[in-house]
Amino acid sequence: MSPRVTVAILTFNGEKHIGDILSALEVQQYDGEFDVLVIDSGSSDHTLEIIASHPSVRLHEIPNAEFGHGRTRNLAARLATGDIVVYLTHDAVPLGVRWLEAMVAPFNHDEVAAVLGRQVARASAPPLLKYDIDRVFQRQGRAGDVTLHRADGAGTESPIRRIATFYSDSAAAARRKILLGPIPYSDVAYAEDQVFGRAVIDAGLTKAYAGNATVEHSNDGTLREFGERIAADLIGLRSIGTEVPTVSRFVAFRQWVKWSIVDTGRILVDPGYGLGRSLYWLVMNPIYHAVKWSSYRRASLQPLNPAVPDEA
C-alpha cells in the first residue's frame, strides 16, 4: 500500500507561483491518501486569497517573527497527518501528474530516510543558472531513475560524501518518524537542508535521489537579486562549516572568461532558445557571470556574523 503523505508548503508573499503549485497538486495521480498543508508566515500579497480558493488545503498561519527555516519545517512535521512529509517551497512547481508518486516511491526501500527530487530551471532563468542546476542534479543520478546514496567510509570532504549529503528542501521528502525522532531539522539561520542531509548520511541512513520527480524551480530575478542570492548562499554554507575557497581578483576574472566562453557554446546549440532569445543571452549571460564571480569573491571574504537573519 502507498503510504499516507502530507505535502507541506512554506509560504511568504508567494503569489507568483503558489496557485500553479496547488493546481498541480490537485491533479496528482497517487494511489494512497495525501493532504496539503500550507504554513504561511505573514504574507501581505494575494497568497492567502489564492490558498483560500483551494478549499482542500489546510492553512496554518504563524507570525513572520516566528519563522525559521528549520523550525518551521519541524512545525510542519508535527502538524502533518502523513507518514511521509513532502516539502515544497512556494516557488517550486511540480511537473506531471505522477510527481508525488515518484517522490514517495523510494521509501519502498526501508533504509531510505529522505528523498531529494529533481529540479529544472524556469524558461526565464539565465543560462548560467540553468546549466548550474542541470550540473548539480546530474551529479545526483540520471533523470528518470532513482539513485540511492550512502557515504560509508568516505572522507569528510570526499566527492562521494558531498554528493550523498547534498539536499535541497525546495522539493524533498522525509519519513515523519525521522523528523520527529532522531533527525529533526536544525534551527539554523540558513542552509538547514544541507545540515539535514549531512545528518541523514552521518546517521548511516540512505538518501534517495528521485530523478523522475521533477519540479520547476530557479531563483532567477534581477541582476542585483541574483548577486545577492549568490552571496547569501555562500555565506550560509560557510556558516554551517562548508569550506568555500577564497579567490583572487585574477582567479575570479579567469573564471568569468572561462564560463562565459563555455556558456556561449551551449547557448548556440541549446534547443530551448529561439534566435531572439539566444542573441539576448549571448549579450546578457556574461554580465550574469561577472555578477556571480564578484558576488562569490565578496561572500568568500566577508567575515561571518554571529547569526544570519531568517527570511521566510
HELIX and SHEET records of a PDB file:
HELIX    1   1 ILE A   18  GLU A   26  1                                   9    
HELIX    2   2 THR A   47  ALA A   52  1                                   6    
HELIX    3   3 ASN A   64  GLU A   66  5                                   3    
HELIX    4   4 HIS A   69  LEU A   79  1                                  11    
HELIX    5   5 TRP A   99  VAL A  104  1                                   6    
HELIX    6   6 ALA A  105  ASN A  108  5                                   4    
HELIX    7   7 PRO A  127  GLN A  140  1                                  14    
HELIX    8   8 PRO A  159  THR A  165  1                                   7    
HELIX    9   9 ARG A  176  LEU A  180  1                                   5    
HELIX   10  10 GLU A  192  ASP A  202  1                                  11    
HELIX   11  11 LEU A  223  SER A  239  1                                  17    
HELIX   12  12 ARG A  249  VAL A  269  1                                  21    
HELIX   13  13 LEU A  275  LEU A  301  1                                  27    
SHEET    1   A 8 ARG A  58  GLU A  61  0                                        
SHEET    2   A 8 PHE A  34  ASP A  40  1                                        
SHEET    3   A 8 VAL A   5  THR A  11  1                                        
SHEET    4   A 8 ILE A  84  THR A  89  1                                        
SHEET    5   A 8 ALA A 171  ARG A 175 -1                                        
SHEET    6   A 8 VAL A 112  VAL A 120 -1                                        
SHEET    7   A 8 THR A 206  GLU A 216  1                                        
SHEET    8   A 8 VAL A  93  PRO A  94 -1                                        
SHEET    1   B 8 ARG A  58  GLU A  61  0                                        
SHEET    2   B 8 PHE A  34  ASP A  40  1                                        
SHEET    3   B 8 VAL A   5  THR A  11  1                                        
SHEET    4   B 8 ILE A  84  THR A  89  1                                        
SHEET    5   B 8 ALA A 171  ARG A 175 -1                                        
SHEET    6   B 8 VAL A 112  VAL A 120 -1                                        
SHEET    7   B 8 THR A 206  GLU A 216  1                                        
SHEET    8   B 8 VAL A 146  HIS A 149 -1                                        
END                                                                             
